[in-house]
């Protein structure tokens, strides 16, 4: 699977350019493959690149940007990097509450993800941040 994603990324970078939203999607897809293969360092660098492109090109409140925020937070959570994950979780939730409203189904998903993050953080013996 990763070979297919690498090939798609190479083609999109060459044809569309390194800053195109579709290139960011290919970066994100390859990062998810690496995540599931437990190649976390490789996944992290690609997730960060995809997020950076999406923030610049699509804007900080675009749904794809929020997806990247959540995905990178999940990666950090998996690796026990709560101090890096929590601001991303909070930011994703704040964006969706502001843009979609607190009752929107997508906002509810982000709320659920943040609650799972806090539960995991507490279970692993980390103290929740003030105001969380």
Helices and strands as residue ranges (DSSP letters): H 2-16, H 21-36, H 40-57, H 63-78, H 82-99, H 105-123
